[in-house]
Amino acid sequence: MPLDTAIEYLKGVGPQRAETLKKELGIFTFGDLLYHFPFRYIDRTRFHRIRDAQTEGEQVQFRGILRRLETLGEGRARRLTGTLRDETGAIELVWFQGIHWLEKNLQVGKEYIVFGRLSEFNGRVNIAHPEMEEANPENTQKARHFDPVYPSTDKLVQKGLDAKGLRKLTRGLLDSLSPADLPETLPDPLMGSYRLLSRWEALQKIHFPETQTELDAATRRLKFEELFFLQLRLLQIRTRRKDASRGFVFDKIGDFFNRFYQEKLPFELTGAQKRVVREVRADVASGRQMNRLVQGDVGSGKTVVALMSMLMALDNGHQACLMAPTEILAQQHFTNLTELLGDLGVNIGFLTGNVKGKKREAILAQLASGEMHAVVGTHALIEDWVQFQSLGIAVIDEQHRFGVEQRAKLWAKNRGSLPPHVLVMTATPIPRTLAMTLYGDLDVSVIDELPPGRKPIVTTHRTEHHRLRVQGFMKEEIAKGRQVYVVYPMIEETETVDLQNLMSGYEALSRDFPQPEYQISIVHGKMKAADKDFEMQRFLRRETQIMIATTVIEVGVNVPNASVMVIENADRFGLSQLHQLRGRVGRGADQSFCILLTGFKLSADARERLQTMVQTNDGFIIAEADLRLRGPGNIEGTQQSGMLHFRIADLARDGQILTAAREIALKILEKDPSLQLPEHARLKRQLETETKDGRVWSRIS
């Protein structure tokens, strides 16, 4: 098939250019070049008036008479200048190369179409090296189109493959293809219902549209196709997994669950928590392995839902585990679960890499025999030396911190038996479009209510000259018996500099909050785990009033008495990080505050991030803003998915297309799960092609 043809065989490429295209852009075949889409377009459909064109750097197109042509200077300083005039004014044109050819071919008095970028020299606007065409009727018509601009690199430019060179190659490729070379991938009824261009038309018009309407129609078709086949693949995986992956049947709700619910639950569950518990209950009773993601903002009560899910396993004679990404978070979970369970009679253990000797041996023996009902730990739980008698459910917290292979080891714990049910939790709210993409093959639950009585955290933005007032406020809160976090950025590339900032901040605060009246803890990533834990425990026991830290306290520290979060250089944090840090306070009954401290100069993006934080406490609104500002590839935890490198779709802007694509894919698979019907032959063939090309989206759970 022509699209599989190696790129070196395209006219104008050859071995050397092909090698550069492969290394720089990953273009190996004709098809790769065809799907290397423009990232913007130069509008050649309209002519500017010379009088109105004054913005340096603007690309303009004029139609006018060449009134003067003159060669100036000598040697390397030689240049050709001209004057173009229309009915509104005149502009200077200048060339430094190709002068001999231009002198012979340009004629004063003739009308030309001139295209180029405005620049300024000696206070006057001009165009250097403009494109020149005679303004005859044929060329005037030819000028009325959108010129594609393709992503390129310095090495490609050196090979003559700048935007113009890539444009020429793509034009040549399209001219050599016929509709038969680009078979349709979507069923005709679907294209008719949603008024989608054919694949052939869309690929022609995405590269060389003549109008904005054509460009919009081509873009819509190609975005829909990309998102539709992604959803079709993910939903097929989910359907097959549900059909094929048998799971333990938890067919009774027994003593552990009922006694906990009736006697130990410290508060009434929110409506959202009850809904998620019902969804888990239905999953584990179905006979199929559960793979469910639970999203919930900081403080929404995911831990209680996880515990109740674990108790379902215990009531049915199985064990449970909860795996967290850090020892601090694992310890936090163990403490919380132990307190919640009280004297219920659940034998629960704690296992990390630091649990050694006889203590470890005892835990391992009890897990293997079934004497231990549940265990909380870190990635140590996936090691081969940890064996369960019958692991019924695995709960994974902050699941994006674990690699796919690490998680897969956990479901292989029941050798020769059924896999455990899987409940993954995240306190990082995920935008709806991202959840449909990253977790399209999972069942997703959302805890979108906070427990009653929680007071919203008051967030303010303050600049450097408010520092004394901020410190005064910190002293007022400490005087009330409360505690304060002060967080500094810690970014890997400049870790040494940031550590110095942290230490200088510590010294400054030590002067402003002197001993013995104030005690300060300090925690950062360069410290040993034992030292970090020692400082955090001091803060938890209220032996220190201020915790100076880097983002190591972003997850896993629960100090209900802490009521103030001060974030230094807040403009250097992403929205997701700011929201997670803010979630460290507001965990008790007292009103809590988050103060975002920055310098005076802020970028537009930074200003919008800070404004978003001040305006809302809703993690899902913040996640949507983060997606819009940073793009999906930079949202925390999404890089490992391998699914976010879209050729044309944009999750921040294409939510409606994604939703429509998913709904259509669902309807098709409900009717024809294996795509065996003749009307779905194109879909099946395209999925097989993507599988052959290696574009397979494996399970993310």
C-alpha positions as CSV (number, residue, x, y, z in Angstrom):
1,M,0.0,0.0,0.0
2,P,1.5,3.5,-0.9
3,L,1.1,4.9,2.6
4,D,3.5,2.1,3.9
5,T,6.2,3.2,1.4
6,A,9.5,4.3,2.9
7,I,9.8,8.1,2.9
8,E,13.1,8.0,0.9
9,Y,11.2,7.0,-2.2
10,L,9.1,10.2,-2.2
11,K,10.2,12.6,-5.0
12,G,12.4,15.3,-3.5
13,V,13.5,13.3,-0.4
14,G,16.3,10.7,-1.0
15,P,18.4,8.9,1.6
16,Q,20.0,11.9,3.4
17,R,16.8,13.9,3.8
18,A,14.9,10.7,4.8
19,E,17.4,10.1,7.6
20,T,16.9,13.6,9.0
21,L,13.1,13.3,8.7
22,K,13.2,10.0,10.7
23,K,15.5,11.3,13.4
24,E,13.9,14.8,13.8
25,L,10.2,14.1,13.2
26,G,9.7,10.3,13.3
27,I,8.6,10.4,9.7
28,F,9.4,6.9,8.2
29,T,6.7,6.4,5.6
30,F,4.4,8.3,3.2
31,G,1.6,7.9,5.8
32,D,3.7,9.5,8.5
33,L,4.2,12.6,6.4
34,L,0.5,12.7,5.5
35,Y,-0.3,12.7,9.2
36,H,2.3,15.3,10.0
37,F,-0.3,18.1,10.3
38,P,0.3,21.9,10.1
39,F,0.3,23.6,13.5
40,R,-0.9,26.9,11.9
41,Y,-1.8,28.5,8.6
42,I,-0.8,31.7,6.8
43,D,-4.0,33.3,5.6
44,R,-3.4,34.1,1.9
45,T,-7.0,34.6,1.2
46,R,-7.0,38.4,1.8
47,F,-4.9,41.3,0.8
48,H,-3.7,43.9,3.3
49,R,-3.6,47.7,2.7
50,I,-0.1,49.1,3.0
51,R,-1.4,52.0,5.1
52,D,-2.8,49.6,7.8
53,A,0.2,47.2,8.0
54,Q,2.5,48.5,10.8
55,T,2.9,45.7,13.3
56,E,6.5,44.3,13.3
57,G,6.6,40.5,12.7
58,E,3.1,40.4,11.1
59,Q,2.8,38.4,7.9
60,V,1.1,40.4,5.2
61,Q,0.1,40.1,1.6
62,F,-0.1,43.2,-0.6
63,R,-1.1,43.8,-4.2
64,G,0.6,46.8,-5.8
65,I,2.8,48.4,-8.4
66,L,6.6,48.1,-8.2
67,R,7.7,51.7,-8.5
68,R,11.4,51.5,-8.0
69,L,14.2,48.9,-8.1
70,E,17.8,49.8,-7.1
71,T,21.0,48.0,-6.2
72,L,23.0,49.5,-3.4
73,G,26.4,48.8,-1.8
74,E,29.1,46.4,-2.9
75,G,30.5,43.0,-2.0
76,R,28.8,41.4,1.0
77,A,26.9,44.7,1.8
78,R,25.3,44.6,-1.7
79,R,21.5,44.7,-1.5
80,L,18.5,45.2,-3.8
81,T,15.8,47.6,-2.7
82,G,12.4,48.4,-4.2
83,T,9.2,50.3,-3.5
84,L,5.8,48.8,-3.7
85,R,2.8,51.2,-3.9
86,D,-1.0,50.6,-3.6
87,E,-3.8,53.1,-3.4
88,T,-3.1,53.7,0.3
89,G,0.6,54.0,0.6
90,A,4.1,52.6,-0.2
91,I,6.5,50.2,1.5
92,E,10.1,49.3,1.0
93,L,11.2,45.8,-0.2
94,V,14.8,44.6,0.4
95,W,16.8,41.5,-0.8
96,F,20.3,40.5,0.2
97,Q,20.5,37.3,-1.8
98,G,19.6,36.2,-5.4
99,I,20.0,39.8,-6.5
100,H,21.2,38.9,-10.1
101,W,18.2,36.8,-10.8
102,L,15.8,39.4,-9.3
103,E,17.3,42.2,-11.3
104,K,16.6,40.3,-14.5
105,N,13.0,39.1,-13.6
106,L,11.4,42.0,-11.7
107,Q,10.1,44.9,-13.8
108,V,9.3,48.4,-12.5
109,G,5.7,49.4,-13.4
110,K,4.3,45.9,-13.2
111,E,1.6,44.9,-10.6
112,Y,2.8,42.2,-8.2
113,I,1.4,40.1,-5.3
114,V,3.9,40.5,-2.5
115,F,3.9,38.3,0.6
116,G,6.3,38.5,3.6
117,R,6.9,39.5,7.2
118,L,7.0,43.1,8.3
119,S,10.3,44.3,9.9
120,E,11.6,47.7,11.0
121,F,14.9,49.3,10.0
122,N,16.0,52.9,10.9
123,G,12.5,53.6,12.1
124,R,10.8,52.5,8.8
125,V,8.7,49.4,8.1
126,N,9.9,47.1,5.3
127,I,9.8,43.5,4.1
128,A,13.0,41.5,3.7
129,H,13.0,38.8,1.1
130,P,9.3,38.9,0.2
131,E,7.8,36.4,-2.1
132,M,6.9,38.1,-5.5
133,E,4.4,36.9,-8.1
134,E,2.9,38.8,-11.1
135,A,-0.7,39.9,-10.4
136,N,-2.2,38.2,-13.4
137,P,-5.7,36.6,-12.9
138,E,-4.2,33.1,-12.5
139,N,-1.7,34.1,-9.8
140,T,-4.3,36.2,-8.0
141,Q,-6.6,33.2,-7.7
142,K,-3.7,31.0,-6.6
143,A,-2.8,33.4,-3.8
144,R,-6.2,33.0,-2.3
145,H,-5.6,30.0,0.0
146,F,-4.2,29.1,3.4
147,D,-0.5,28.2,3.4
148,P,0.2,25.4,5.9
149,V,3.1,25.9,8.4
150,Y,4.6,22.6,9.6
151,P,6.6,21.9,12.8
152,S,10.3,21.8,11.7
153,T,13.8,21.8,13.4
154,D,17.1,23.5,12.7
155,K,18.5,20.2,11.2
156,L,15.6,20.0,8.8
157,V,16.0,23.6,7.8
158,Q,19.7,22.9,7.0
159,K,18.4,20.2,4.6
160,G,16.0,22.6,2.9
161,L,13.0,21.2,4.8
162,D,11.7,24.3,6.5
163,A,7.9,25.0,6.5
164,K,8.1,25.8,2.8
165,G,10.1,22.6,2.0
166,L,7.8,20.4,4.0
167,R,4.8,22.1,2.2
168,K,6.3,21.2,-1.2
169,L,6.9,17.5,-0.2
170,T,3.3,17.2,1.2
171,R,1.8,18.8,-1.9
172,G,3.8,16.3,-4.1
173,L,2.6,13.4,-2.0
174,L,-1.0,14.3,-2.1
175,D,-0.8,14.9,-5.9
176,S,0.5,11.3,-6.3
177,L,-2.3,9.7,-4.3
178,S,-5.8,8.7,-5.3
179,P,-8.9,8.1,-3.2
180,A,-8.2,4.3,-3.5
181,D,-4.9,4.9,-1.6
182,L,-6.8,6.4,1.4
183,P,-9.7,4.0,2.0
184,E,-12.4,5.2,4.3
185,T,-12.3,4.1,8.0
186,L,-15.7,5.2,9.2
187,P,-19.1,3.7,8.1
188,D,-21.1,5.8,5.6
189,P,-24.2,6.2,8.0
190,L,-22.0,7.6,10.7
191,M,-20.4,10.1,8.4
192,G,-23.8,11.1,7.1
193,S,-25.4,11.5,10.5
194,Y,-22.6,13.7,11.8
195,R,-21.8,15.5,8.5
196,L,-18.2,14.4,8.4
197,L,-16.0,14.8,5.4
198,S,-14.5,11.6,3.8
199,R,-11.0,10.7,4.9
200,W,-9.7,11.6,1.4
201,E,-11.3,15.1,1.5
202,A,-10.2,15.7,5.1
203,L,-6.6,14.9,4.4
204,Q,-6.5,17.1,1.3
205,K,-8.1,20.0,3.1
206,I,-6.2,19.8,6.4
207,H,-3.0,20.5,4.4
208,F,-4.3,22.8,1.7
209,P,-7.6,24.4,2.6
210,E,-8.9,27.2,0.5
211,T,-11.3,28.6,3.0
212,Q,-11.7,28.6,6.8
213,T,-14.9,26.6,6.4
214,E,-12.9,23.8,4.6
215,L,-10.2,23.9,7.3
216,D,-12.8,23.6,10.1
217,A,-14.6,20.7,8.4
218,A,-11.3,18.8,7.8
219,T,-10.1,19.4,11.4
220,R,-13.4,18.2,12.9
221,R,-13.3,15.0,10.8
222,L,-9.8,14.1,11.8
223,K,-10.2,15.0,15.4
224,F,-13.3,12.9,15.6
225,E,-11.6,9.9,13.9
226,E,-8.6,10.0,16.3
227,L,-10.7,10.2,19.4
228,F,-13.3,7.7,18.2
229,F,-10.8,4.9,17.5
230,L,-9.2,5.6,20.8
231,Q,-12.5,5.2,22.6
232,L,-13.5,2.2,20.5
233,R,-10.2,0.5,21.5
234,L,-10.6,1.3,25.2
235,L,-14.2,0.2,25.4
236,Q,-13.4,-3.0,23.6
237,I,-10.7,-3.7,26.1
238,R,-13.2,-3.0,28.9
239,T,-15.9,-5.2,27.4
240,R,-13.4,-8.1,26.8
241,R,-12.0,-7.8,30.3
242,K,-15.5,-7.9,31.9
243,D,-16.4,-10.9,29.8
244,A,-13.2,-12.8,30.2
245,S,-11.8,-11.8,33.6
246,R,-13.6,-13.7,36.3
247,G,-13.4,-12.5,39.9
248,F,-14.2,-13.5,43.4
249,V,-17.9,-13.3,44.2
250,F,-18.5,-11.4,47.4
251,D,-22.1,-12.4,47.8
252,K,-22.7,-11.5,51.4
253,I,-22.4,-8.4,53.6
254,G,-21.5,-9.8,57.0
255,D,-20.4,-9.0,60.5
256,F,-17.3,-6.9,59.8
257,F,-19.1,-4.6,57.4
258,N,-22.3,-4.3,59.3
259,R,-20.7,-3.7,62.7
260,F,-18.4,-1.1,61.3
261,Y,-21.3,0.7,59.6
262,Q,-23.5,0.6,62.7
263,E,-21.0,1.0,65.5
264,K,-17.7,2.5,64.3
265,L,-18.5,4.9,61.5
266,P,-17.7,8.3,63.1
267,F,-20.0,10.3,60.8
268,E,-22.9,9.9,58.4
269,L,-21.7,9.0,54.9
270,T,-22.3,11.7,52.2
271,G,-24.6,10.8,49.3
272,A,-21.6,10.5,47.0
273,Q,-19.8,8.1,49.4
274,K,-23.0,5.9,49.6
275,R,-23.2,5.9,45.8
276,V,-19.6,4.7,45.3
277,V,-20.0,2.0,48.0
278,R,-23.1,0.7,46.1
279,E,-21.1,0.7,42.8
280,V,-18.3,-1.3,44.5
281,R,-20.8,-3.7,46.0
282,A,-22.4,-4.4,42.6
283,D,-18.9,-4.9,41.0
284,V,-17.7,-7.4,43.6
285,A,-20.9,-9.4,43.5
286,S,-21.0,-9.7,39.7
287,G,-18.5,-12.6,39.4
288,R,-16.2,-10.4,37.2
289,Q,-13.0,-8.8,38.4
290,M,-13.6,-5.2,39.5
291,N,-11.4,-2.5,38.0
292,R,-12.7,0.8,39.4
293,L,-11.1,4.2,39.7
294,V,-12.4,6.4,42.6
295,Q,-11.7,10.1,42.1
296,G,-12.3,12.4,45.0
297,D,-11.0,15.8,46.1
298,V,-8.8,16.2,49.2
299,G,-10.9,15.4,52.3
300,S,-13.8,13.9,50.4
301,G,-13.7,10.6,52.3
302,K,-12.1,8.1,49.9
303,T,-10.4,6.3,52.8
304,V,-13.7,5.3,54.4
305,V,-15.0,4.0,51.1
306,A,-11.8,2.0,50.6
307,L,-12.1,0.5,54.1
308,M,-15.7,-0.5,53.6
309,S,-14.7,-2.1,50.3
310,M,-11.9,-4.0,52.1
311,L,-14.4,-5.2,54.7
312,M,-16.6,-6.8,52.0
313,A,-13.6,-9.0,51.1
314,L,-13.1,-10.0,54.8
315,D,-16.8,-10.9,55.2
316,N,-16.4,-13.3,52.3
317,G,-13.3,-15.1,53.7
318,H,-10.7,-13.2,51.7
319,Q,-7.9,-10.8,52.6
320,A,-7.3,-7.1,51.6
321,C,-4.4,-4.8,51.0
322,L,-3.9,-1.1,50.6
323,M,-0.8,0.1,48.8
324,A,0.5,3.7,49.0
325,P,3.4,5.3,47.1
326,T,5.3,6.6,50.1
327,E,6.0,5.3,53.6
328,I,4.6,8.4,55.1
329,L,1.3,8.0,53.3
330,A,1.2,4.3,54.1
331,Q,1.8,5.0,57.8
332,Q,-1.0,7.7,57.6
333,H,-3.4,5.1,56.1
334,F,-2.5,2.4,58.7
335,T,-3.0,4.8,61.6
336,N,-6.4,6.0,60.2
337,L,-7.7,2.5,59.5
338,T,-6.6,1.2,62.9
339,E,-8.4,4.1,64.6
340,L,-11.6,3.6,62.5
341,L,-11.6,-0.2,63.1
342,G,-11.1,0.1,66.8
343,D,-12.0,-3.2,68.6
344,L,-13.8,-4.7,65.5
345,G,-11.4,-7.7,65.6
346,V,-9.6,-7.0,62.3
347,N,-6.0,-8.2,62.3
348,I,-4.3,-5.5,60.2
349,G,-0.6,-5.2,59.5
350,F,1.9,-2.6,58.3
351,L,4.6,-3.6,55.8
352,T,7.3,-1.4,54.1
353,G,10.9,-1.9,53.1
354,N,11.9,-0.7,56.5
355,V,10.0,-3.3,58.4
356,K,12.7,-6.0,59.0
357,G,13.7,-9.0,61.0
358,K,11.3,-11.0,63.2
359,K,8.6,-8.3,62.8
360,R,8.6,-8.8,59.0
361,E,8.7,-12.6,59.3
362,A,5.7,-12.6,61.6
363,I,3.7,-10.4,59.2
364,L,4.6,-12.6,56.2
365,A,3.7,-15.8,58.0
366,Q,0.3,-14.4,59.0
367,L,-0.5,-13.2,55.5
368,A,0.5,-16.6,54.0
369,S,-1.7,-18.4,56.5
370,G,-4.6,-16.1,56.3
371,E,-4.4,-15.2,60.0
372,M,-3.8,-11.5,59.0
373,H,-7.0,-10.1,57.4
374,A,-5.5,-6.9,55.9
375,V,-2.2,-5.2,55.3
376,V,-1.2,-1.6,54.5
377,G,2.1,-0.9,52.9
378,T,4.2,0.5,50.1
379,H,5.6,-1.1,46.9
380,A,7.1,-3.7,49.3
381,L,3.7,-5.5,49.0
382,I,4.4,-6.4,45.4
383,E,7.7,-8.2,46.2
384,D,7.8,-11.9,45.5
385,W,8.4,-12.7,49.2
386,V,5.0,-11.3,50.1
387,Q,2.4,-14.1,49.7
388,F,-1.3,-14.0,50.6
389,Q,-3.6,-17.0,51.4
390,S,-6.3,-15.3,49.3
391,L,-6.1,-11.7,48.3
392,G,-9.7,-10.6,47.6
393,I,-9.2,-6.9,47.0
394,A,-6.3,-4.6,46.3
395,V,-6.7,-0.9,47.0
396,I,-4.1,1.4,45.4
397,D,-3.8,5.0,46.5
398,E,-2.4,7.8,44.3
399,Q,-2.2,5.1,41.7
400,H,-0.4,7.3,39.1
401,R,2.8,7.1,41.3
402,F,3.1,3.4,40.4
403,G,4.2,2.0,37.0
404,V,1.9,-0.4,35.1
405,E,4.3,-3.3,35.6
406,Q,4.5,-2.7,39.4
407,R,0.7,-2.8,39.7
408,A,0.4,-5.9,37.5
409,K,2.5,-7.8,40.1
410,L,-0.1,-7.2,42.7
411,W,-2.9,-8.9,40.8
412,A,-0.6,-12.0,40.3
413,K,-0.5,-12.6,44.0
414,N,-3.1,-15.3,43.9
415,R,-1.1,-17.9,42.0
416,G,-3.4,-20.3,40.1
417,S,-6.4,-18.6,41.5
418,L,-8.6,-15.7,40.6
419,P,-7.1,-12.2,40.6
420,P,-8.1,-9.7,43.3
421,H,-10.6,-7.0,42.7
422,V,-8.9,-3.7,42.1
423,L,-9.9,-0.3,43.5
424,V,-7.6,2.6,42.5
425,M,-7.9,6.0,44.2
426,T,-6.7,9.4,43.4
427,A,-6.9,12.7,45.2
428,T,-5.7,14.5,42.1
429,P,-9.0,15.4,40.4
430,I,-8.9,14.5,36.7
431,P,-10.8,16.5,34.1
432,R,-13.6,14.6,32.5
433,T,-12.0,14.4,29.1
434,L,-8.7,13.2,30.6
435,A,-10.5,10.5,32.6
436,M,-12.3,9.2,29.5
437,T,-8.9,8.9,27.8
438,L,-6.6,7.7,30.5
439,Y,-9.2,5.5,32.2
440,G,-11.6,4.8,29.3
441,D,-11.3,1.1,30.0
442,L,-12.0,1.4,33.7
443,D,-15.3,2.1,35.6
444,V,-14.9,5.5,37.1
445,S,-16.6,6.7,40.3
446,V,-16.5,10.3,41.6
447,I,-16.9,11.4,45.2
448,D,-18.0,15.0,44.5
449,E,-19.2,16.0,47.9
450,L,-17.3,17.0,51.0
451,P,-18.4,15.9,54.5
452,P,-20.8,18.4,56.1
453,G,-19.3,20.9,58.4
454,R,-16.1,21.3,56.4
455,K,-15.3,25.0,56.1
456,P,-13.9,26.2,52.7
457,I,-10.3,27.2,52.9
458,V,-9.9,31.0,52.5
459,T,-7.2,31.6,49.8
460,T,-5.5,34.9,49.2
461,H,-2.6,36.1,46.9
462,R,-0.1,38.4,48.5
463,T,3.0,40.0,47.0
464,E,6.4,40.5,48.7
465,H,5.6,43.8,50.3
466,H,2.8,42.1,52.3
467,R,5.4,39.8,54.0
468,L,5.3,41.5,57.4
469,R,1.4,41.3,57.5
470,V,1.5,37.6,56.5
471,Q,4.0,36.9,59.4
472,G,1.8,38.9,61.8
473,F,-1.2,36.7,60.7
474,M,0.9,33.6,61.2
475,K,1.7,34.7,64.8
476,E,-2.0,35.4,65.5
477,E,-3.0,31.9,64.4
478,I,-0.1,30.3,66.4
479,A,-1.3,32.3,69.5
480,K,-4.7,30.6,69.1
481,G,-2.9,27.2,69.4
482,R,-2.8,26.4,65.7
483,Q,0.1,25.4,63.3
484,V,1.5,26.7,60.1
485,Y,3.1,25.2,56.9
486,V,5.5,27.3,54.9
487,V,6.3,25.6,51.6
488,Y,9.1,26.4,49.1
489,P,9.4,25.1,45.6
490,M,11.7,22.3,44.9
491,I,12.3,21.7,41.2
492,E,14.8,19.1,40.1
493,E,16.6,21.1,37.5
494,T,17.6,23.7,40.1
495,E,17.5,21.7,43.2
496,T,20.7,23.2,44.7
497,V,19.4,26.7,44.3
498,D,16.0,25.8,45.7
499,L,17.5,24.2,48.7
500,Q,19.5,27.4,49.3
501,N,16.2,29.3,49.1
502,L,14.6,26.9,51.6
503,M,17.6,27.3,54.0
504,S,17.7,31.1,53.7
505,G,13.9,31.1,54.3
506,Y,14.4,28.9,57.4
507,E,17.1,31.3,58.7
508,A,14.9,34.4,58.1
509,L,11.9,32.8,59.8
510,S,14.1,31.7,62.7
511,R,14.9,35.4,63.3
512,D,11.3,36.5,63.0
513,F,9.9,33.6,65.1
514,P,12.7,33.2,67.7
515,Q,13.1,30.4,70.2
516,P,12.0,29.4,72.8
517,E,8.6,31.0,72.0
518,Y,8.4,29.3,68.6
519,Q,9.7,25.9,67.5
520,I,10.3,25.2,63.8
521,S,10.5,21.9,61.9
522,I,12.2,21.6,58.5
523,V,11.7,18.9,55.9
524,H,13.1,18.5,52.4
525,G,13.9,15.8,49.8
526,K,17.6,15.7,50.6
527,M,17.0,14.5,54.1
528,K,17.0,10.8,55.1
529,A,13.6,9.2,55.5
530,A,14.1,8.7,59.2
531,D,15.0,12.4,59.8
532,K,12.0,13.5,57.7
533,D,9.7,11.2,59.7
534,F,11.1,12.5,63.0
535,E,10.4,16.2,62.0
536,M,6.9,15.3,60.8
537,Q,6.1,13.5,64.0
538,R,7.3,16.5,66.0
539,F,4.9,18.7,64.0
540,L,2.1,16.2,64.4
541,R,2.6,16.1,68.2
542,R,2.5,19.9,68.3
543,E,6.0,20.2,69.5
544,T,6.7,22.6,66.7
545,Q,4.4,25.4,65.5
546,I,5.8,25.9,62.0
547,M,6.7,23.3,59.4
548,I,9.1,24.6,56.7
549,A,9.1,22.2,53.8
550,T,9.3,21.5,50.1
551,T,6.6,19.6,48.2
552,V,7.4,16.4,50.1
553,I,4.4,17.3,52.3
554,E,2.2,17.5,49.2
555,V,0.7,14.1,49.9
556,G,0.4,12.1,53.1
557,V,0.5,14.5,56.0
558,N,-2.7,14.8,58.0
559,V,-2.4,17.4,60.8
560,P,-5.9,18.6,61.7
561,N,-4.5,21.4,63.9
562,A,-2.6,23.1,61.0
563,S,-4.7,26.0,59.8
564,V,-2.4,28.1,57.6
565,M,-0.5,27.1,54.4
566,V,1.9,29.7,53.2
567,I,3.3,28.9,49.7
568,E,6.4,30.9,48.8
569,N,7.1,31.6,45.1
570,A,3.6,30.3,44.4
571,D,3.9,31.2,40.7
572,R,6.5,28.4,40.3
573,F,3.9,25.7,41.1
574,G,1.4,24.2,38.8
575,L,-2.3,24.4,39.7
576,S,-2.5,20.7,40.6
577,Q,0.4,21.1,43.1
578,L,-1.0,24.2,44.6
579,H,-4.4,22.5,45.1
580,Q,-2.7,19.5,46.7
581,L,-0.6,21.7,49.0
582,R,-3.7,23.7,50.0
583,G,-5.3,20.4,50.9
584,R,-2.9,19.9,53.8
585,V,-4.9,22.4,55.8
586,G,-8.7,22.6,56.3
587,R,-8.7,19.1,58.0
588,G,-10.0,20.2,61.3
589,A,-12.9,22.2,62.6
590,D,-11.1,25.5,62.6
591,Q,-11.2,28.0,59.7
592,S,-8.1,27.4,57.5
593,F,-6.2,29.8,55.2
594,C,-3.9,29.4,52.2
595,I,-1.6,32.4,51.4
596,L,0.1,32.5,47.9
597,L,3.2,34.6,48.1
598,T,4.9,35.9,44.9
599,G,7.0,38.7,43.6
600,F,5.6,41.6,41.7
601,K,6.3,40.4,38.1
602,L,4.1,37.6,37.0
603,S,3.4,36.0,33.6
604,A,-0.1,35.9,32.3
605,D,-0.3,32.1,32.9
606,A,0.9,32.5,36.5
607,R,-1.6,35.3,37.2
608,E,-4.4,33.1,35.9
609,R,-3.3,30.1,38.0
610,L,-3.2,32.2,41.2
611,Q,-6.6,33.8,40.3
612,T,-8.1,30.3,39.8
613,M,-6.8,29.2,43.3
614,V,-8.3,32.3,45.0
615,Q,-11.7,31.9,43.3
616,T,-12.4,28.2,43.9
617,N,-11.7,25.3,46.2
618,D,-13.3,22.8,43.7
619,G,-10.5,20.4,42.6
620,F,-12.4,19.5,39.4
621,I,-12.7,23.2,38.3
622,I,-9.0,23.5,39.0
623,A,-8.1,20.4,37.1
624,E,-10.0,21.7,34.0
625,A,-8.1,25.0,34.3
626,D,-4.8,23.1,34.6
627,L,-5.6,21.1,31.5
628,R,-6.5,24.3,29.6
629,L,-3.3,26.1,30.7
630,R,-0.7,23.3,30.6
631,G,-2.1,20.7,28.2
632,P,-2.7,17.0,29.0
633,G,0.9,15.8,28.6
634,N,1.9,17.9,31.6
635,I,-0.9,17.0,34.0
636,E,0.6,15.1,36.9
637,G,0.8,11.4,36.3
638,T,-0.4,11.3,32.7
639,Q,2.9,11.1,30.9
640,Q,3.3,7.4,31.4
641,S,0.0,6.6,29.6
642,G,1.4,6.8,26.1
643,M,-2.0,7.9,25.0
644,L,-1.7,11.7,25.1
645,H,0.5,12.2,22.0
646,F,-2.4,13.1,19.8
647,R,-1.7,14.1,16.2
648,I,-4.5,16.6,16.0
649,A,-7.0,16.2,18.9
650,D,-6.7,18.5,22.0
651,L,-8.3,17.3,25.2
652,A,-8.4,20.8,26.6
653,R,-10.6,22.0,23.7
654,D,-12.2,18.9,22.2
655,G,-14.4,17.7,25.1
656,Q,-17.6,17.8,23.0
657,I,-16.0,15.8,20.2
658,L,-14.6,13.3,22.7
659,T,-18.0,12.8,24.4
660,A,-19.8,12.3,21.1
661,A,-17.1,9.9,19.9
662,R,-17.4,7.8,23.1
663,E,-21.2,7.7,23.0
664,I,-21.1,6.5,19.4
665,A,-18.5,3.9,20.2
666,L,-20.6,2.6,23.1
667,K,-23.7,2.3,20.9
668,I,-21.7,0.4,18.2
669,L,-20.2,-2.0,20.7
670,E,-23.5,-2.6,22.5
671,K,-24.9,-3.8,19.2
672,D,-21.8,-5.5,17.8
673,P,-19.1,-6.2,20.5
674,S,-16.8,-8.0,18.1
675,L,-17.5,-5.7,15.1
676,Q,-18.6,-8.7,13.0
677,L,-21.4,-7.1,11.2
678,P,-20.7,-6.1,7.5
679,E,-21.5,-2.4,8.3
680,H,-18.6,-2.4,10.8
681,A,-16.0,-4.0,8.5
682,R,-14.2,-0.6,8.1
683,L,-13.9,-0.2,11.8
684,K,-12.6,-3.6,12.3
685,R,-10.0,-3.2,9.6
686,Q,-8.8,0.1,11.0
687,L,-8.4,-1.3,14.5
688,E,-6.4,-4.2,13.1
689,T,-4.2,-1.8,11.2
690,E,-3.6,0.3,14.4
691,T,-2.7,-3.0,16.2
692,K,-0.3,-4.0,13.5
693,D,1.3,-0.5,13.6
694,G,1.8,-0.8,17.3
695,R,-0.8,1.8,18.3
696,V,-2.4,-0.4,20.9
697,W,-3.6,1.2,24.2
698,S,-3.1,-1.4,26.9
699,R,-4.9,-1.3,30.2
700,I,-3.9,1.5,32.4
701,S,-5.3,0.1,35.6
